[in-house]
């Protein structure tokens, strides 16, 4: 039974709850994600869902005959406004990004990873993914098909909810699903193939997955072109000298599966980084594209390397592949715009009020401990313990937290990050000592009630604010040296600068990639209960949704340049 069109934006009418964007520096979010990441890693080592998927259907797929339009979107399922804006554009019967260019709705949608935030669960998928996408395309006449590749956030419950949503042939709104596992291969028209591998948590490819692709690609012919989808843009990490393990896995897959079948990897697509970045092969036509603008907070682009040497010199997969250079051709936002946006971190206490609450709470607790210690006689053993124990604990905790925070997310540990974290800790300790001195002087000259009032009011509002701004200042400085860049943007939760890819395989066999951007997401919606059944449930209160090209369309011939390296 199909749900009737809603008359308002309530949960009762929509069938799901509209959620705001995740505030990533909230202690509750960081703590929850940290625990789930650790647990998923531990249990994944002993009961990896990829190993168990050998009992699930191993179907092979084919889409399109003479030509095909299909979409690629990644890093969605965050705040409703951004996710629904992108979903509505994906669902539109036609897009006109520039005058005279008309792009019809794709008959195939590929989600490239992280289909929900902050962590996978049945409720999270319902509210943040299935709900918005179902509202964007409720009842199409000709339902398109949806395939999804899991990202690390989809893996935080061991892939349980992901498989229930995407691998049981249940519709996601107007999109029908076909896949039976977390990885898949699709035969496309004109000797093109789309291959999506699941290499999360460990960056290896399990035996059932290898067996599946050997069977799925058995019909591949010599010279067939491959679009390879991966959970992360491993080429950027490897080319920048950060980590080669995941890229080694991609090369292993190419050497063991794709090359023996006669295929040639022409394009690599990924999300995970929440921006658009394209690297084009120098003296060739290979493409490496990151497109993670489906709904999550914006990621930086101004620190991306200008070129990548692939495969990197340091590698654990030894072969004789020709080395190729890939140049950074385009990013969205531009490097200049990204650097400008980074400075917005000074708004951290206002954009993430919960984080301000954290620093306010910590400073208030420390101030109360100081007052408690001063109330006791410093001459006695208990007075000395009351004064010095909280102080020692605060110093140790602050230094440890600062260093751990600086090293968070680094592919490789480094002394520079440790030094940066230590200096960051000293800044917070200096603030604590200075405020403790102020409270001490106040307690000697003012009435007790005044000291208590200052401790309980001024500390959380003023000192907590200054403490939060110290974090913002650290993030801005550290970002210039490549530390905590993710947190620099995550703390701002920028919802704009979204995008996705619309791709077209023509009858002549060439692939054209249209990188589309959504500069501004809509934040005010209204129900359209009397609109036709196939139209979105919710529409902008004012105006319409717009998209445009990030850069001119990218043409990729099926036959590679003779000088093109394999990987």
C-alpha positions as CSV (number, residue, x, y, z in Angstrom):
1,X,0.0,0.0,0.0
2,X,1.5,3.3,-1.1
3,X,1.6,6.2,1.3
4,X,-0.5,9.2,0.5
5,X,1.2,12.5,-0.1
6,X,1.9,14.5,3.1
7,X,0.1,17.7,3.9
8,X,2.8,19.1,6.1
9,X,6.4,18.3,7.3
10,X,5.5,16.5,10.5
11,X,6.8,13.0,11.2
12,X,3.3,11.6,11.2
13,X,2.7,12.8,7.7
14,X,6.1,12.1,6.2
15,X,6.7,8.7,7.9
16,X,10.2,9.8,8.9
17,X,11.7,12.5,11.1
18,X,13.5,15.5,9.5
19,X,17.0,15.5,11.0
20,X,19.5,18.4,11.2
21,X,23.2,18.1,10.2
22,X,25.4,16.1,12.5
23,X,27.5,18.3,14.8
24,X,30.7,16.4,14.7
25,X,32.7,18.0,17.5
26,X,29.9,17.2,20.0
27,X,31.4,14.9,22.7
28,X,28.4,12.6,22.5
29,X,28.9,12.2,18.7
30,X,32.7,11.8,18.9
31,X,32.3,9.3,21.8
32,X,29.6,7.2,20.1
33,X,31.5,7.1,16.8
34,X,34.7,6.2,18.5
35,X,33.2,3.3,20.3
36,X,31.4,2.0,17.2
37,X,34.6,2.3,15.1
38,X,36.6,0.3,17.6
39,X,33.9,-2.4,18.0
40,X,33.4,-2.7,14.2
41,X,37.1,-3.1,13.8
42,X,37.3,-5.8,16.5
43,X,34.3,-7.8,15.5
44,X,35.1,-7.3,11.8
45,X,38.4,-9.1,12.4
46,X,36.6,-12.2,13.7
47,X,33.2,-12.1,11.9
48,X,33.7,-10.0,8.7
49,X,30.4,-9.7,6.9
50,X,32.2,-9.9,3.6
51,X,33.3,-13.5,4.4
52,X,29.7,-14.3,5.4
53,X,28.2,-12.8,2.2
54,X,29.3,-15.9,0.3
55,X,25.8,-17.3,1.3
56,X,24.0,-14.3,-0.2
57,X,22.9,-14.1,-3.9
58,X,25.8,-13.6,-6.3
59,X,23.8,-12.1,-9.2
60,X,25.3,-10.4,-12.2
61,X,23.8,-7.2,-13.6
62,X,23.4,-5.5,-16.9
63,X,22.0,-2.1,-17.6
64,X,21.4,-0.3,-20.9
65,X,21.6,-1.5,-24.4
66,X,22.8,1.1,-26.9
67,X,23.4,4.0,-24.5
68,X,22.9,4.8,-20.8
69,X,22.5,7.7,-18.4
70,X,23.6,7.0,-14.8
71,X,24.5,9.0,-11.7
72,X,27.1,8.8,-9.0
73,X,26.5,10.3,-5.6
74,X,28.3,9.7,-2.3
75,X,28.4,10.9,1.3
76,X,24.7,11.5,1.7
77,X,22.3,10.8,4.5
78,X,23.4,13.7,6.8
79,X,21.2,16.7,7.4
80,X,17.8,16.7,5.6
81,X,18.2,20.0,3.8
82,X,21.4,19.0,2.0
83,X,20.5,15.4,1.4
84,X,17.0,16.2,0.1
85,X,18.2,19.0,-2.1
86,X,20.6,16.6,-3.9
87,X,18.0,13.8,-4.0
88,X,15.5,16.2,-5.6
89,X,17.9,17.1,-8.3
90,X,18.7,13.4,-8.9
91,X,15.0,12.7,-9.2
92,X,14.2,15.6,-11.5
93,X,13.0,14.5,-15.0
94,X,15.6,16.7,-16.6
95,X,18.4,19.0,-15.6
96,X,19.6,22.1,-17.5
97,X,22.9,23.1,-15.9
98,X,23.8,25.5,-18.8
99,X,21.9,27.0,-21.6
100,X,21.2,24.4,-24.3
101,X,22.4,21.4,-22.3
102,X,19.7,19.1,-21.2
103,X,20.5,16.1,-19.1
104,X,17.6,13.5,-18.7
105,X,17.0,11.7,-15.4
106,X,19.4,8.7,-15.0
107,X,18.0,5.2,-15.2
108,X,20.8,4.0,-12.8
109,X,22.0,5.6,-9.6
110,X,25.2,4.5,-7.9
111,X,25.8,5.5,-4.3
112,X,29.5,5.5,-3.7
113,X,29.7,5.1,0.1
114,X,28.6,6.6,3.5
115,X,24.9,6.5,2.8
116,X,24.1,7.5,6.4
117,X,25.7,9.6,9.2
118,X,26.9,9.5,11.9
119,X,26.6,5.7,12.1
120,X,24.5,3.0,10.4
121,X,21.2,1.9,12.1
122,X,17.7,1.1,10.9
123,X,16.4,4.4,12.3
124,X,19.3,6.5,10.8
125,X,18.7,5.0,7.4
126,X,14.9,5.6,7.6
127,X,15.3,9.3,8.7
128,X,18.4,10.4,6.9
129,X,18.4,8.3,3.6
130,X,15.3,6.3,2.7
131,X,13.0,9.1,3.9
132,X,14.5,12.0,2.0
133,X,15.1,9.9,-1.2
134,X,11.6,8.5,-1.0
135,X,10.1,12.0,-0.7
136,X,12.2,13.2,-3.6
137,X,11.0,10.4,-6.0
138,X,7.8,8.9,-4.5
139,X,6.1,7.2,-7.4
140,X,7.9,7.3,-10.8
141,X,6.3,5.8,-13.9
142,X,9.6,4.1,-14.9
143,X,11.5,3.4,-11.6
144,X,15.3,3.8,-11.9
145,X,17.7,1.3,-10.3
146,X,19.9,1.9,-7.3
147,X,23.1,0.2,-6.3
148,X,25.1,1.2,-3.2
149,X,28.7,0.7,-2.0
150,X,29.2,0.9,1.7
151,X,31.6,3.4,3.4
152,X,33.1,3.4,6.8
153,X,29.9,4.9,8.4
154,X,27.8,2.1,6.9
155,X,30.2,-0.4,8.4
156,X,29.9,0.8,12.0
157,X,27.1,-1.7,12.8
158,X,29.0,-4.5,11.0
159,X,27.1,-3.8,7.8
160,X,23.8,-5.2,9.2
161,X,21.5,-2.3,8.4
162,X,23.2,-1.6,5.1
163,X,22.4,-5.1,3.8
164,X,18.8,-4.9,5.0
165,X,18.3,-1.6,3.2
166,X,20.2,-2.2,-0.1
167,X,20.6,-5.9,-0.5
168,X,17.1,-7.4,-0.1
169,X,15.5,-6.0,-3.3
170,X,13.5,-3.4,-1.3
171,X,12.7,-0.1,-3.0
172,X,14.3,3.1,-1.7
173,X,11.5,5.5,-2.6
174,X,11.1,5.4,-6.3
175,X,14.4,3.6,-6.8
176,X,14.4,-0.2,-7.0
177,X,17.4,-2.2,-5.7
178,X,18.9,-5.3,-7.2
179,X,22.2,-6.1,-5.5
180,X,22.6,-9.0,-3.1
181,X,25.9,-8.1,-1.6
182,X,27.9,-5.1,-0.6
183,X,29.9,-5.2,-3.8
184,X,28.7,-5.6,-7.4
185,X,29.6,-5.5,-11.1
186,X,27.4,-4.1,-13.8
187,X,27.8,-4.6,-17.5
188,X,27.1,-1.3,-19.2
189,X,26.5,-0.6,-22.9
190,X,29.3,-0.3,-25.5
191,X,31.8,-2.6,-23.7
192,X,31.9,-0.5,-20.5
193,X,31.7,-2.1,-17.0
194,X,31.1,-0.6,-13.6
195,X,32.9,-2.5,-10.8
196,X,32.4,-1.5,-7.1
197,X,34.7,-3.2,-4.6
198,X,34.2,-3.2,-0.8
199,X,37.6,-2.7,0.9
200,X,36.5,-1.1,4.2
201,X,38.4,-1.7,7.4
202,X,41.6,-3.3,6.4
203,X,41.8,-2.5,2.8
204,X,41.8,-6.1,1.6
205,X,39.6,-8.1,-0.7
206,X,38.2,-11.3,0.6
207,X,38.1,-14.6,-1.2
208,X,34.3,-14.7,-1.8
209,X,34.5,-11.2,-3.3
210,X,37.3,-12.2,-5.6
211,X,35.4,-15.3,-6.7
212,X,32.3,-13.2,-7.3
213,X,34.2,-10.8,-9.6
214,X,35.9,-13.6,-11.5
215,X,32.5,-15.0,-12.4
216,X,30.8,-11.6,-12.9
217,X,33.4,-10.3,-15.3
218,X,33.7,-13.6,-17.2
219,X,32.0,-12.0,-20.2
220,X,34.5,-9.1,-20.4
221,X,36.4,-8.9,-23.7
222,X,39.8,-7.6,-24.5
223,X,39.9,-3.8,-24.5
224,X,36.6,-3.4,-22.5
225,X,36.7,-0.2,-20.3
226,X,36.1,-0.3,-16.6
227,X,34.8,2.3,-14.2
228,X,36.1,1.3,-10.8
229,X,34.3,2.5,-7.7
230,X,36.2,2.4,-4.4
231,X,35.1,3.4,-0.8
232,X,38.0,6.0,-0.5
233,X,40.1,8.0,-3.0
234,X,43.1,5.9,-2.3
235,X,45.0,7.4,-5.2
236,X,45.1,10.7,-3.5
237,X,46.5,9.2,-0.2
238,X,49.1,7.1,-2.1
239,X,50.1,9.8,-4.5
240,X,50.6,12.3,-1.6
241,X,52.8,9.8,0.2
242,X,50.4,9.3,3.1
243,X,49.4,5.7,2.8
244,X,49.8,3.2,0.0
245,X,48.0,0.2,1.5
246,X,44.5,0.9,0.1
247,X,45.9,1.8,-3.3
248,X,48.0,-1.4,-3.3
249,X,44.7,-3.3,-2.8
250,X,43.3,-1.6,-5.9
251,X,46.3,-2.5,-7.9
252,X,46.1,-6.1,-6.7
253,X,42.5,-6.3,-7.8
254,X,43.3,-4.8,-11.2
255,X,46.2,-7.2,-11.7
256,X,44.3,-10.3,-10.5
257,X,40.8,-9.7,-11.8
258,X,40.5,-6.9,-14.4
259,X,43.6,-7.4,-16.5
260,X,43.3,-11.2,-16.9
261,X,39.8,-10.6,-18.3
262,X,41.1,-8.1,-20.8
263,X,39.7,-5.0,-19.2
264,X,41.3,-1.6,-18.8
265,X,40.5,0.6,-15.8
266,X,39.7,4.0,-17.5
267,X,38.0,5.8,-14.6
268,X,38.1,5.6,-10.8
269,X,35.3,7.1,-8.8
270,X,35.1,7.6,-5.0
271,X,33.5,9.6,-2.3
272,X,34.6,9.7,1.4
273,X,36.1,13.2,1.0
274,X,33.2,15.6,0.8
275,X,34.2,17.6,-2.2
276,X,34.9,17.3,-5.9
277,X,38.4,16.7,-7.1
278,X,39.5,15.5,-10.6
279,X,43.0,14.2,-11.5
280,X,43.6,13.6,-15.2
281,X,46.3,11.4,-16.5
282,X,49.1,13.4,-18.1
283,X,49.7,12.2,-21.7
284,X,46.6,10.0,-21.4
285,X,42.9,10.1,-20.8
286,X,42.5,8.2,-17.5
287,X,40.5,9.9,-14.8
288,X,40.6,9.8,-11.0
289,X,37.6,11.6,-9.5
290,X,36.4,12.2,-6.0
291,X,32.8,13.2,-5.8
292,X,31.5,13.2,-2.2
293,X,29.1,16.1,-2.2
294,X,25.9,14.2,-1.6
295,X,24.9,15.8,1.7
296,X,27.7,15.6,4.4
297,X,29.7,18.6,5.6
298,X,32.1,20.1,3.2
299,X,35.8,19.0,3.1
300,X,38.8,21.1,2.2
301,X,40.3,21.2,-1.3
302,X,43.1,23.8,-0.9
303,X,45.6,21.2,0.6
304,X,45.2,18.6,-2.1
305,X,48.4,17.8,-4.0
306,X,48.8,19.4,-7.4
307,X,49.9,16.1,-9.0
308,X,50.0,12.4,-8.2
309,X,52.6,9.8,-9.2
310,X,51.0,6.5,-9.5
311,X,51.8,3.8,-8.6
312,X,53.9,5.4,-5.8
313,X,57.5,4.5,-5.3
314,X,56.8,2.9,-2.0
315,X,54.5,0.0,-2.6
316,X,53.9,-3.5,-1.4
317,X,52.6,-4.7,-4.7
318,X,55.5,-5.3,-7.0
319,X,54.8,-5.3,-10.7
320,X,56.1,-3.7,-13.9
321,X,53.3,-1.3,-14.6
322,X,54.3,1.9,-16.2
323,X,54.3,4.9,-13.8
324,X,51.9,7.6,-14.7
325,X,51.4,11.2,-13.5
326,X,47.9,12.6,-12.7
327,X,47.5,16.3,-12.5
328,X,44.8,18.1,-10.5
329,X,42.6,19.7,-13.1
330,X,39.6,20.9,-11.1
331,X,38.2,21.1,-7.6
332,X,34.9,22.2,-6.0
333,X,35.1,24.4,-4.2
334,X,38.2,26.0,-5.7
335,X,41.4,26.0,-3.6
336,X,41.0,29.7,-3.0
337,X,37.4,29.4,-1.9
338,X,38.3,26.5,0.3
339,X,41.1,28.5,2.0
340,X,38.6,31.3,2.6
341,X,36.1,28.9,4.1
342,X,38.7,27.5,6.5
343,X,38.9,30.8,8.2
344,X,35.2,30.5,9.2
345,X,36.3,28.1,12.0
346,X,36.3,31.2,14.3
347,X,32.5,30.7,14.4
348,X,32.9,27.3,16.0
349,X,31.2,28.3,19.3
350,X,28.1,29.5,17.4
351,X,28.0,26.9,14.7
352,X,28.5,24.1,17.2
353,X,26.9,25.3,20.4
354,X,27.3,21.9,22.0
355,X,31.0,22.2,21.7
356,X,30.9,25.5,23.5
357,X,28.9,23.7,26.1
358,X,31.7,21.1,26.5
359,X,34.4,23.8,27.0
360,X,32.1,25.7,29.3
361,X,31.4,22.6,31.4
362,X,35.1,21.7,31.7
363,X,36.1,25.2,32.7
364,X,33.3,25.4,35.2
365,X,34.2,22.1,36.8
366,X,37.9,23.1,37.1
367,X,36.9,26.5,38.6
368,X,34.7,24.8,41.2
369,X,37.5,22.4,42.1
370,X,39.8,25.4,42.6
371,X,37.2,27.0,44.9
372,X,36.8,23.7,46.8
373,X,40.6,23.5,47.3
374,X,40.9,27.1,48.4
375,X,38.1,26.5,51.0
376,X,40.3,23.9,52.7
377,X,43.4,24.7,54.7
378,X,46.4,24.4,52.4
379,X,48.6,23.5,55.4
380,X,46.9,20.1,56.0
381,X,47.4,17.0,53.9
382,X,43.8,17.0,52.8
383,X,44.1,20.7,51.7
384,X,47.2,20.0,49.7
385,X,45.5,17.0,48.0
386,X,42.4,19.0,47.3
387,X,44.4,21.7,45.6
388,X,47.0,19.6,43.7
389,X,45.1,16.4,42.7
390,X,42.6,18.2,40.5
391,X,45.4,20.4,39.1
392,X,47.6,17.4,38.3
393,X,44.7,15.5,36.7
394,X,43.7,18.5,34.6
395,X,47.3,19.0,33.4
396,X,47.7,15.3,32.4
397,X,44.3,15.0,30.8
398,X,44.7,18.2,28.8
399,X,48.1,17.2,27.4
400,X,47.0,13.7,26.6
401,X,43.8,14.9,24.9
402,X,45.7,17.6,22.9
403,X,48.2,15.1,21.5
404,X,45.6,12.5,20.8
405,X,43.4,15.0,19.0
406,X,46.4,16.2,16.8
407,X,47.1,12.7,15.7
408,X,43.5,11.8,15.0
409,X,42.9,10.7,11.5
410,X,46.6,10.8,10.4
411,X,47.6,8.0,8.1
412,X,51.0,7.9,9.7
413,X,52.0,9.0,13.1
414,X,54.5,11.9,13.3
415,X,56.4,13.9,15.8
416,X,55.2,17.2,14.3
417,X,51.6,16.3,15.1
418,X,52.6,15.4,18.7
419,X,54.4,18.7,19.1
420,X,51.4,20.6,17.7
421,X,49.1,18.8,20.1
422,X,51.4,19.6,23.0
423,X,51.5,23.3,22.2
424,X,47.7,23.3,21.8
425,X,47.5,21.8,25.3
426,X,49.7,24.4,26.8
427,X,47.4,27.1,25.5
428,X,44.5,25.6,27.3
429,X,46.5,25.1,30.5
430,X,47.6,28.7,30.4
431,X,44.0,29.8,30.2
432,X,43.1,27.5,33.2
433,X,46.0,28.9,35.3
434,X,45.2,32.5,34.4
435,X,41.5,32.1,35.3
436,X,42.4,30.2,38.5
437,X,44.6,33.2,39.5
438,X,41.8,35.6,38.9
439,X,39.4,33.5,41.0
440,X,42.0,33.3,43.8
441,X,42.5,37.1,43.9
442,X,38.8,37.6,43.8
443,X,38.2,35.2,46.7
444,X,40.6,37.3,48.9
445,X,38.9,40.6,48.2
446,X,35.3,39.9,47.5
447,X,32.4,38.3,49.3
448,X,32.0,34.6,48.9
449,X,28.7,34.9,47.0
450,X,30.4,37.2,44.4
451,X,33.1,34.6,43.9
452,X,30.5,31.9,43.5
453,X,28.5,34.0,41.1
454,X,31.5,34.8,38.9
455,X,32.5,31.1,38.9
456,X,29.1,29.9,37.8
457,X,28.3,32.6,35.3
458,X,31.4,34.2,33.9
459,X,33.3,30.9,33.7
460,X,30.9,29.0,31.3
461,X,29.9,32.1,29.3
462,X,33.2,33.9,28.9
463,X,36.0,31.5,29.7
464,X,34.2,28.6,28.0
465,X,33.9,30.8,24.9
466,X,37.6,31.7,24.9
467,X,38.5,28.0,25.4
468,X,36.4,27.1,22.3
469,X,38.0,29.8,20.3
470,X,41.4,28.5,21.3
471,X,40.4,25.2,19.7
472,X,39.3,27.2,16.6
473,X,42.6,29.0,16.4
474,X,44.5,25.7,16.8
475,X,42.5,24.1,14.0
476,X,43.1,27.0,11.7
477,X,46.9,27.0,12.3
478,X,47.2,23.2,12.3
479,X,45.3,23.0,9.1
480,X,48.0,24.9,7.3
481,X,50.4,22.1,8.2
482,X,48.1,19.3,7.3
483,X,46.9,18.4,10.8
484,X,43.2,18.1,11.8
485,X,42.1,19.3,8.4
486,X,38.9,17.2,8.6
487,X,38.0,18.6,12.0
488,X,38.7,22.2,10.7
489,X,35.8,21.8,8.3
490,X,33.7,19.3,10.3
491,X,33.5,21.8,13.1
492,X,31.8,24.3,10.8
493,X,29.2,21.8,9.3
494,X,29.1,23.7,6.0
495,X,26.0,22.4,4.2
496,X,26.5,24.2,0.9
497,X,28.8,23.3,-2.0
498,X,27.1,20.0,-2.8
499,X,27.3,18.0,-6.0
500,X,27.1,14.7,-7.9
501,X,28.1,13.2,-11.3
502,X,25.8,12.5,-14.2
503,X,27.4,10.2,-16.7
504,X,26.5,9.2,-20.3
505,X,27.7,6.3,-22.4
506,X,26.8,7.2,-26.0
507,X,26.1,5.0,-28.9
508,X,29.7,5.6,-30.2
509,X,31.1,4.1,-27.1
510,X,32.5,7.2,-25.4
511,X,31.8,8.1,-21.8
512,X,30.9,11.7,-20.9
513,X,31.0,12.9,-17.3
514,X,29.0,15.9,-16.3
515,X,30.2,17.1,-12.8
516,X,27.3,19.0,-11.3
517,X,27.4,21.4,-8.4
518,X,24.8,22.8,-6.0
519,X,26.2,26.0,-4.6
520,X,23.3,26.6,-2.1
521,X,21.0,24.0,-0.5
522,X,17.4,24.8,0.3
523,X,16.5,25.3,4.0
524,X,12.8,26.0,3.7
525,X,10.3,23.5,2.3
526,X,6.6,23.1,2.0
527,X,4.4,20.2,1.3
528,X,2.8,19.7,-2.1
529,X,-0.2,17.4,-1.3
530,X,-2.0,18.1,-4.6
531,X,0.9,17.7,-6.9
532,X,1.1,14.7,-9.4
533,X,2.1,11.4,-7.7
534,X,5.6,11.2,-9.3
535,X,6.7,14.7,-8.2
536,X,8.5,15.4,-4.9
537,X,6.5,15.5,-1.8
538,X,8.3,18.7,-0.6
539,X,9.2,21.7,-2.7
540,X,11.2,24.9,-1.9
541,X,9.1,27.6,-0.2
542,X,10.6,30.1,-2.6
543,X,12.1,29.6,-6.1
544,X,13.4,26.4,-7.5
545,X,16.5,24.2,-7.1
546,X,19.4,25.0,-9.4
547,X,22.5,23.1,-10.5
548,X,25.3,24.0,-12.8
549,X,28.5,22.4,-14.2
550,X,31.7,22.5,-12.0
551,X,33.8,22.3,-15.2
552,X,33.1,21.5,-18.8
553,X,31.9,17.9,-19.6
554,X,34.7,15.3,-19.4
555,X,35.0,13.0,-22.4
556,X,36.6,9.6,-21.8
557,X,37.0,7.4,-25.0
558,X,36.4,3.7,-24.5
559,X,39.8,2.8,-26.1
560,X,42.7,4.0,-24.1
561,X,45.6,5.9,-25.4
562,X,48.4,3.5,-26.3
563,X,50.8,5.3,-23.9
564,X,48.3,5.2,-21.0
565,X,49.4,3.3,-17.9
566,X,47.1,0.6,-16.5
567,X,47.2,2.0,-13.0
